Amino acid sequence: MSAIAGRFLTIEGIEGVGKTTQVTRLSRALNERGVAHVVTREPGGTPLAEKIREIVLNARDEALPPTAELLLMFAARAVHLANHIEPHLQAGRWVVCDRFTDATYAYQGGGRRLSADDIRQLETMVQGARRPDLTVLLDAPIEQALQRARQRNAGAVEDRFEIERAEFFERVQHAYRARAAAEPNRIATVDASQSADVVAARILDLLEARSWIS
């Protein structure tokens, strides 16, 4: 195998930036290089965590306060880490995850305006020292991203985040960008307004620059 095993990669960004597309393309590229890996997502990733995801995204009959939303995100993450992410990493496989804790700082911290200190305490409690080895932040103009999301979801029932106004996503994007500025060695920002091919190539460039693939 031509790469270091057991890497933890996360793909982040607001709705419509192409995360799912890029996770799929990255998985294909890793398969072509013989890199053993799994693809997962947050919230979710295991049967139990997916049940929590359903509550977070689709709670309709009763209001879900922001603090409860935050705690549910970390409850799902605790299950996901213990039952899926950590076992694969310890077995030497890469884990490619569609969103992780940076999304919590962005959506619950920036979007819902919850305390970053509270999020940090939960992060330490649930994750210990575990952090992604590399986070790719897909960044695009908000109107372009939301238009893509609307086209993608045409005819489908929108979840609790997709129905938010542009102002919400402006706060989310600001929080993402602030985290990227604070952790440039871990978080690499990629211009997601470009074509999917260009974005996919840029992500592979990031891995090659770290000598993780060739």
KOLGUVO-151323 format. One record per residue: residue number from 0; x, y, z of N, C-alpha, C in turn. Coordinates in Angstrom, 3 decimals. Example, Ala and Ser with C-alpha at 12.3 -4.5 7.8 and 13.67 -1.06 7.14 Angstrom:
! KOLGUVO-151323
- 0	13.190	-5.690	7.800	12.300	-4.500	7.800	13.200	-3.300	7.800
- 1	12.850	-2.250	7.080	13.670	-1.060	7.140	12.900	0.030	7.870
***
This chain:
! KOLGUVO-151323
- 0	0.847	-1.183	0.000	0.000	0.000	0.000	0.886	1.237	0.000
- 1	0.497	2.249	-0.762	1.354	3.406	-0.980	1.075	4.555	-0.037
- 2	0.322	4.335	1.010	-0.017	5.440	1.898	0.061	4.986	3.347
- 3	0.163	5.981	4.254	0.147	5.704	5.679	-1.266	5.315	6.081
- 4	-1.391	4.261	6.891	-2.714	3.760	7.262	-3.278	4.512	8.465
- 5	-4.570	4.391	8.651	-5.215	4.899	9.844	-5.408	6.393	9.891
- 6	-5.503	7.052	8.754	-5.737	8.490	8.728	-7.227	8.802	8.919
- 7	-7.481	9.934	9.576	-8.853	10.386	9.824	-9.047	11.690	9.060
- 8	-9.851	11.639	8.005	-10.117	12.796	7.156	-11.567	13.208	7.279
- 9	-11.813	14.510	7.365	-13.188	15.003	7.410	-13.393	16.041	6.310
- 10	-14.597	16.066	5.772	-14.981	17.019	4.741	-16.081	17.893	5.326
- 11	-15.886	19.215	5.283	-16.810	20.142	5.932	-17.321	21.195	4.950
- 12	-18.369	21.893	5.373	-18.907	22.991	4.587	-20.419	23.082	4.747
- 13	-20.968	24.198	4.315	-22.413	24.397	4.419	-23.131	23.566	3.353
- 14	-24.455	23.572	3.422	-25.269	22.870	2.434	-24.916	23.335	1.024
- 15	-24.842	22.386	0.092	-24.693	22.728	-1.304	-23.275	22.924	-1.805
- 16	-22.265	22.715	-0.951	-20.882	22.910	-1.413	-20.304	21.659	-2.077
- 17	-21.035	20.547	-2.012	-20.573	19.348	-2.703	-19.832	18.346	-1.843
- 18	-20.092	18.339	-0.544	-19.387	17.411	0.347	-19.588	15.959	-0.048
- 19	-20.838	15.571	-0.244	-21.128	14.166	-0.557	-20.470	13.754	-1.864
- 20	-20.514	14.629	-2.850	-19.848	14.345	-4.123	-18.363	14.126	-3.925
- 21	-17.726	14.976	-3.138	-16.285	14.874	-2.947	-15.898	13.682	-2.073
- 22	-16.723	13.340	-1.104	-16.465	12.130	-0.313	-16.487	10.904	-1.232
- 23	-17.467	10.846	-2.135	-17.575	9.724	-3.072	-16.358	9.662	-3.992
- 24	-15.952	10.804	-4.501	-14.801	10.844	-5.401	-13.507	10.475	-4.669
- 25	-13.366	10.961	-3.455	-12.172	10.629	-2.684	-12.118	9.140	-2.395
- 26	-13.259	8.555	-2.034	-13.304	7.113	-1.787	-12.872	6.333	-3.021
- 27	-13.346	6.765	-4.190	-12.963	6.102	-5.430	-11.458	6.196	-5.661
- 28	-10.900	7.379	-5.414	-9.459	7.568	-5.608	-8.644	6.723	-4.633
- 29	-9.117	6.599	-3.401	-8.407	5.759	-2.438	-8.489	4.293	-2.828
- 30	-9.651	3.856	-3.328	-9.771	2.479	-3.813	-8.774	2.204	-4.932
- 31	-8.640	3.159	-5.853	-7.716	2.990	-6.972	-6.275	2.860	-6.504
- 32	-5.966	3.428	-5.357	-4.607	3.391	-4.814	-4.426	2.291	-3.790
- 33	-5.453	1.498	-3.583	-5.347	0.385	-2.644	-5.318	0.795	-1.183
- 34	-5.885	1.941	-0.875	-5.911	2.427	0.510	-7.185	1.913	1.188
- 35	-7.025	1.054	2.181	-8.175	0.523	2.917	-8.829	1.647	3.711
- 36	-10.143	1.816	3.527	-10.807	2.924	4.184	-12.296	2.641	4.300
- 37	-12.951	3.457	5.128	-14.408	3.444	5.225	-14.899	4.881	5.075
- 38	-16.123	5.010	4.595	-16.780	6.308	4.448	-17.934	6.366	5.434
- 39	-18.073	7.491	6.127	-19.135	7.618	7.111	-19.613	9.069	7.151
- 40	-20.546	9.361	8.051	-21.084	10.719	8.096	-21.532	11.064	9.508
- 41	-21.700	12.380	9.727	-22.237	12.863	10.996	-23.329	13.893	10.748
- 42	-24.328	13.968	11.642	-24.580	12.946	12.656	-24.981	11.634	11.998
- 43	-24.633	10.543	12.638	-24.957	9.228	12.095	-23.732	8.327	12.068
- 44	-23.740	7.398	11.128	-22.591	6.532	10.943	-22.730	5.138	11.526
- 45	-23.626	4.975	12.494	-23.948	3.656	13.033	-25.475	3.596	13.165
- 46	-26.059	2.400	13.298	-27.525	2.336	13.418	-28.082	3.203	14.539
- 47	-27.437	3.181	15.714	-27.933	3.980	16.827	-27.737	5.472	16.561
- 48	-26.570	5.840	16.064	-26.305	7.248	15.773	-27.218	7.768	14.671
- 49	-27.599	6.919	13.738	-28.531	7.342	12.685	-29.914	7.643	13.268
- 50	-30.303	6.926	14.313	-31.580	7.223	14.966	-31.541	8.603	15.617
- 51	-30.395	8.938	16.203	-30.248	10.274	16.789	-30.260	11.318	15.680
- 52	-29.626	11.021	14.540	-29.646	11.938	13.398	-31.085	12.257	12.986
- 53	-31.917	11.243	12.971	-33.311	11.432	12.568	-34.010	12.427	13.488
- 54	-33.720	12.343	14.777	-34.309	13.281	15.731	-33.799	14.693	15.460
- 55	-32.488	14.830	15.294	-31.886	16.152	15.109	-32.400	16.822	13.840
- 56	-32.469	16.081	12.746	-32.806	16.691	11.464	-34.299	16.847	11.242
- 57	-35.100	15.966	11.846	-36.505	15.918	11.455	-37.498	16.093	12.589
- 58	-37.030	16.536	13.763	-37.960	16.777	14.863	-38.981	17.829	14.433
- 59	-40.248	17.506	14.493	-41.292	18.409	13.998	-42.388	18.667	15.042
- 60	-42.743	17.668	15.809	-43.905	17.779	16.679	-43.641	18.590	17.941
- 61	-42.371	18.752	18.292	-42.012	19.476	19.513	-40.723	20.225	19.253
- 62	-40.620	21.424	19.801	-39.425	22.248	19.589	-38.187	21.556	20.151
- 63	-37.089	21.634	19.404	-35.807	21.091	19.850	-34.911	22.279	20.200
- 64	-34.749	22.587	21.484	-33.928	23.737	21.866	-32.485	23.568	21.394
- 65	-31.789	24.675	21.109	-30.403	24.570	20.646	-29.495	23.750	21.563
- 66	-29.665	23.883	22.874	-28.822	23.114	23.791	-29.084	21.614	23.652
- 67	-30.347	21.241	23.498	-30.674	19.830	23.297	-30.085	19.341	21.979
- 68	-30.155	20.174	20.938	-29.563	19.823	19.647	-28.066	19.558	19.811
- 69	-27.378	20.428	20.537	-25.942	20.264	20.765	-25.640	18.959	21.491
- 70	-26.388	18.671	22.541	-26.140	17.446	23.308	-26.417	16.205	22.463
- 71	-27.453	16.256	21.638	-27.737	15.121	20.757	-26.616	14.907	19.746
- 72	-26.054	15.992	19.223	-24.944	15.855	18.279	-23.778	15.126	18.923
- 73	-23.469	15.487	20.153	-22.345	14.827	20.825	-22.702	13.421	21.299
- 74	-23.974	13.169	21.611	-24.382	11.799	21.934	-24.174	10.895	20.724
- 75	-24.600	11.377	19.554	-24.391	10.597	18.328	-22.910	10.424	18.053
- 76	-22.134	11.469	18.309	-20.682	11.402	18.049	-19.997	10.399	18.974
- 77	-20.417	10.352	20.223	-19.824	9.404	21.164	-20.038	7.967	20.696
- 78	-21.261	7.684	20.231	-21.569	6.349	19.698	-20.748	6.082	18.439
- 79	-20.705	7.048	17.557	-20.001	6.908	16.280	-18.518	6.637	16.499
- 80	-17.908	7.398	17.392	-16.485	7.214	17.666	-16.202	5.837	18.255
- 81	-16.952	5.481	19.281	-16.671	4.235	19.993	-16.956	3.003	19.149
- 82	-18.017	3.040	18.367	-18.478	1.839	17.680	-18.039	1.739	16.225
- 83	-17.512	2.824	15.661	-17.183	2.794	14.230	-15.834	3.430	13.913
- 84	-15.670	4.712	14.242	-14.455	5.413	13.834	-13.208	4.825	14.482
- 85	-13.192	4.742	15.793	-11.989	4.255	16.482	-11.621	2.820	16.100
- 86	-12.570	1.893	16.028	-12.182	0.533	15.623	-11.522	0.480	14.244
- 87	-12.024	1.259	13.301	-11.418	1.254	11.968	-10.038	1.892	11.981
- 88	-9.874	2.992	12.693	-8.562	3.622	12.765	-7.553	2.696	13.439
- 89	-7.970	2.044	14.510	-7.066	1.140	15.212	-6.701	-0.076	14.359
- 90	-7.574	-0.437	13.428	-7.293	-1.550	12.515	-6.440	-1.111	11.329
- 91	-6.076	0.167	11.288	-5.208	0.646	10.224	-5.920	1.170	9.003
- 92	-7.235	1.317	9.076	-7.981	1.840	7.934	-8.131	3.362	8.045
- 93	-8.204	4.002	6.901	-8.556	5.411	6.884	-10.057	5.537	7.137
- 94	-10.447	6.652	7.740	-11.854	6.988	7.901	-12.088	8.340	7.218
- 95	-13.020	8.353	6.273	-13.395	9.586	5.577	-14.808	9.931	6.039
- 96	-14.933	11.060	6.722	-16.203	11.398	7.364	-16.787	12.695	6.803
- 97	-18.037	12.618	6.390	-18.801	13.769	5.926	-19.287	14.523	7.158
- 98	-18.546	15.564	7.531	-18.744	16.401	8.717	-18.278	15.705	10.004
- 99	-17.818	16.555	10.934	-17.420	16.086	12.264	-17.557	17.278	13.212
- 100	-16.695	17.419	14.178	-16.908	18.409	15.230	-16.780	19.848	14.745
- 101	-16.029	20.089	13.693	-15.987	21.453	13.152	-17.393	21.914	12.778
- 102	-18.224	20.987	12.308	-19.605	21.326	11.970	-20.386	21.752	13.198
- 103	-20.074	21.191	14.348	-20.766	21.579	15.575	-20.396	22.998	15.970
- 104	-19.099	23.328	15.881	-18.697	24.707	16.150	-19.355	25.666	15.168
- 105	-19.514	25.230	13.907	-20.083	26.105	12.884	-21.602	26.229	13.011
- 106	-22.291	25.083	13.102	-23.758	25.102	13.100	-24.353	25.424	14.470
- 107	-23.911	24.704	15.493	-24.474	24.987	16.816	-23.803	26.204	17.460
- 108	-22.510	26.385	17.213	-21.823	27.547	17.743	-22.142	28.805	16.955
- 109	-21.795	28.801	15.662	-22.052	29.972	14.840	-23.523	30.155	14.529
- 110	-24.145	29.122	13.984	-25.532	29.227	13.567	-26.506	29.436	14.706
- 111	-26.396	28.608	15.747	-27.325	28.704	16.886	-26.822	29.638	17.978
- 112	-25.596	30.133	17.819	-24.991	31.076	18.760	-24.764	30.470	20.147
- 113	-24.442	29.196	20.217	-24.108	28.571	21.491	-22.636	28.810	21.816
- 114	-22.297	28.674	23.078	-20.960	28.995	23.563	-19.905	28.025	23.020
- 115	-18.828	28.598	22.460	-17.718	27.762	21.993	-17.058	27.040	23.163
- 116	-17.047	27.666	24.338	-16.461	27.010	25.513	-17.261	25.774	25.900
- 117	-18.585	25.854	25.827	-19.414	24.686	26.131	-19.160	23.573	25.114
- 118	-19.056	23.948	23.849	-18.776	22.947	22.810	-17.420	22.303	23.063
- 119	-16.446	23.105	23.445	-15.095	22.589	23.679	-15.078	21.595	24.832
- 120	-15.851	21.873	25.873	-15.910	20.930	26.998	-16.487	19.591	26.554
- 121	-17.548	19.637	25.762	-18.137	18.390	25.267	-17.184	17.674	24.317
- 122	-16.485	18.434	23.508	-15.505	17.840	22.590	-14.457	17.049	23.367
- 123	-13.928	17.642	24.434	-12.920	16.955	25.245	-13.508	15.732	25.930
- 124	-14.719	15.865	26.447	-15.365	14.744	27.127	-15.580	13.558	26.191
- 125	-16.051	13.829	24.988	-16.421	12.765	24.055	-15.231	12.238	23.274
- 126	-14.319	13.115	22.886	-13.259	12.732	21.956	-11.900	12.522	22.596
- 127	-11.694	13.027	23.808	-10.349	12.981	24.354	-9.414	13.757	23.436
- 128	-8.329	13.117	23.013	-7.352	13.775	22.135	-7.651	13.546	20.655
- 129	-8.669	12.798	20.325	-8.949	12.470	18.923	-9.399	13.698	18.144
- 130	-8.656	14.017	17.092	-9.009	15.075	16.159	-8.732	14.563	14.747
- 131	-9.380	15.108	13.741	-9.057	14.693	12.376	-7.596	15.002	12.041
- 132	-6.985	14.144	11.236	-5.635	14.413	10.748	-5.655	15.508	9.694
- 133	-6.730	15.572	8.935	-6.904	16.612	7.935	-8.393	16.884	7.775
- 134	-8.737	18.166	7.741	-10.105	18.576	7.451	-10.089	19.432	6.200
- 135	-10.909	19.070	5.227	-11.057	19.854	4.006	-12.335	20.669	4.132
- 136	-12.198	21.983	4.142	-13.345	22.881	4.209	-13.685	23.331	2.794
- 137	-14.825	22.891	2.299	-15.298	23.314	0.988	-16.043	24.630	1.157
- 138	-15.549	25.670	0.511	-16.065	27.017	0.715	-16.560	27.590	-0.611
- 139	-17.788	28.082	-0.617	-18.376	28.677	-1.820	-19.283	29.825	-1.393
- 140	-19.563	30.763	-2.291	-20.515	31.826	-1.958	-21.841	31.228	-1.498
- 141	-22.423	31.827	-0.475	-23.610	31.250	0.143	-24.753	31.094	-0.848
- 142	-25.027	32.103	-1.658	-26.155	32.006	-2.585	-25.937	30.883	-3.599
- 143	-24.704	30.729	-4.070	-24.407	29.633	-5.003	-24.625	28.273	-4.338
- 144	-24.130	28.141	-3.107	-24.269	26.871	-2.395	-25.726	26.543	-2.112
- 145	-26.483	27.532	-1.644	-27.883	27.269	-1.314	-28.711	26.993	-2.570
- 146	-28.350	27.629	-3.682	-29.042	27.332	-4.929	-28.785	25.886	-5.349
- 147	-27.553	25.440	-5.210	-27.232	24.033	-5.507	-28.054	23.107	-4.614
- 148	-28.131	23.463	-3.314	-28.876	22.619	-2.378	-30.351	22.565	-2.751
- 149	-30.908	23.703	-3.164	-32.323	23.724	-3.560	-32.554	22.843	-4.789
- 150	-31.647	22.904	-5.738	-31.774	22.071	-6.934	-31.654	20.594	-6.586
- 151	-30.731	20.288	-5.695	-30.519	18.901	-5.267	-31.746	18.354	-4.550
- 152	-32.394	19.202	-3.749	-33.495	18.746	-2.901	-34.864	18.996	-3.508
- 153	-34.916	19.358	-4.774	-36.190	19.695	-5.414	-37.204	18.577	-5.202
- 154	-38.342	18.927	-4.607	-39.398	17.952	-4.380	-39.275	17.177	-3.085
- 155	-38.131	17.309	-2.398	-37.927	16.569	-1.152	-38.291	17.443	0.044
- 156	-38.600	16.816	1.157	-38.899	17.541	2.386	-37.594	18.042	2.983
- 157	-37.510	19.345	3.245	-36.283	19.910	3.787	-36.166	19.595	5.280
- 158	-34.910	19.410	5.749	-34.708	19.138	7.169	-34.615	20.451	7.949
- 159	-34.378	20.345	9.261	-34.414	21.515	10.133	-33.343	22.548	9.800
- 160	-32.247	22.114	9.187	-31.189	23.055	8.829	-31.417	23.644	7.452
- 161	-31.893	22.846	6.550	-32.104	23.314	5.179	-33.160	24.418	5.092
- 162	-34.063	24.485	6.067	-35.097	25.520	6.028	-34.617	26.846	6.630
- 163	-33.397	26.873	7.158	-32.887	28.100	7.756	-32.658	29.172	6.693
- 164	-32.692	30.436	7.128	-32.492	31.560	6.230	-31.005	31.770	5.934
- 165	-30.718	32.586	4.932	-29.336	32.840	4.522	-28.499	33.399	5.674
- 166	-29.114	34.186	6.551	-28.370	34.773	7.663	-27.782	33.695	8.567
- 167	-28.524	32.633	8.755	-28.027	31.509	9.545	-26.763	30.943	8.905
- 168	-26.799	30.715	7.606	-25.652	30.126	6.920	-24.478	31.092	6.833
- 169	-24.760	32.391	6.867	-23.664	33.361	6.939	-22.900	33.194	8.247
- 170	-23.629	32.996	9.344	-22.957	32.781	10.633	-22.198	31.464	10.633
- 171	-22.786	30.433	10.041	-22.123	29.129	9.951	-20.831	29.255	9.152
- 172	-20.918	29.900	8.000	-19.734	30.046	7.150	-18.646	30.860	7.848
- 173	-19.042	31.916	8.546	-18.075	32.728	9.283	-17.357	31.876	10.327
- 174	-18.096	31.040	11.039	-17.486	30.180	12.055	-16.530	29.181	11.420
- 175	-16.920	28.597	10.300	-16.023	27.678	9.595	-14.722	28.386	9.210
- 176	-14.849	29.563	8.623	-13.659	30.289	8.166	-12.766	30.679	9.334
- 177	-13.368	31.027	10.465	-12.585	31.365	11.651	-11.793	30.168	12.145
- 178	-12.398	28.994	12.110	-11.692	27.790	12.541	-10.551	27.458	11.577
- 179	-10.786	27.635	10.286	-9.729	27.378	9.306	-8.558	28.328	9.519
- 180	-8.858	29.586	9.833	-7.791	30.556	10.079	-7.010	30.221	11.345
- 181	-7.711	29.659	12.345	-7.071	29.342	13.623	-6.258	28.051	13.569
- 182	-6.611	27.138	12.654	-5.921	25.846	12.563	-5.512	25.544	11.115
- 183	-4.625	26.363	10.554	-4.270	26.182	9.143	-3.538	24.885	8.842
- 184	-2.889	24.300	9.820	-2.173	23.052	9.573	-3.107	21.854	9.453
- 185	-4.283	21.954	10.086	-5.250	20.845	10.022	-6.347	21.091	9.008
- 186	-6.801	22.336	8.898	-7.947	22.647	8.045	-7.465	23.325	6.767
- 187	-7.736	22.692	5.631	-7.374	23.235	4.325	-8.649	23.679	3.621
- 188	-8.710	24.933	3.230	-9.886	25.470	2.547	-9.735	25.304	1.038
- 189	-10.778	24.771	0.422	-10.790	24.566	-1.027	-11.968	25.338	-1.617
- 190	-11.730	26.053	-2.694	-12.765	26.828	-3.363	-13.754	25.885	-4.042
- 191	-14.937	25.751	-3.447	-15.937	24.812	-3.949	-16.830	25.418	-5.013
- 192	-16.557	26.669	-5.400	-17.317	27.251	-6.506	-16.825	26.726	-7.852
- 193	-15.685	26.046	-7.838	-15.119	25.465	-9.046	-15.846	24.164	-9.398
- 194	-15.489	23.582	-10.525	-16.107	22.321	-10.939	-15.746	21.201	-9.978
- 195	-16.578	20.164	-9.945	-16.317	19.022	-9.070	-14.989	18.363	-9.392
- 196	-14.612	18.335	-10.674	-13.330	17.735	-11.078	-12.159	18.509	-10.491
- 197	-12.231	19.833	-10.567	-11.149	20.666	-10.045	-11.035	20.510	-8.529
- 198	-12.166	20.495	-7.846	-12.163	20.341	-6.390	-11.587	18.985	-5.993
- 199	-11.998	17.940	-6.692	-11.491	16.599	-6.390	-9.976	16.526	-6.571
- 200	-9.476	17.148	-7.625	-8.035	17.155	-7.883	-7.298	17.912	-6.783
- 201	-7.888	19.000	-6.322	-7.256	19.779	-5.251	-7.159	18.970	-3.966
- 202	-8.183	18.204	-3.648	-8.147	17.374	-2.438	-7.042	16.331	-2.541
- 203	-6.903	15.705	-3.697	-5.818	14.736	-3.884	-4.465	15.415	-3.778
- 204	-4.362	16.647	-4.270	-3.110	17.401	-4.131	-2.740	17.581	-2.665
- 205	-3.752	17.855	-1.835	-3.496	18.029	-0.409	-2.936	16.759	0.222
- 206	-3.480	15.604	-0.184	-2.995	14.332	0.361	-1.591	14.019	-0.144
- 207	-1.347	14.317	-1.413	-0.010	14.070	-1.973	1.022	14.964	-1.324
- 208	0.647	16.214	-1.032	1.583	17.148	-0.398	2.004	16.666	0.983
- 209	1.155	15.881	1.623	1.485	15.313	2.940	2.147	13.947	2.806
- 210	2.351	13.504	1.581	2.947	12.184	1.297	2.104	11.047	1.829
- 211	0.783	11.269	1.905	-0.125	10.208	2.342	-0.518	9.300	1.191
- 212	-0.524	9.843	-0.027	-0.771	9.044	-1.227	0.238	9.476	-2.277
- 213	0.310	8.703	-3.356	1.172	9.078	-4.471	0.458	8.787	-5.766
***
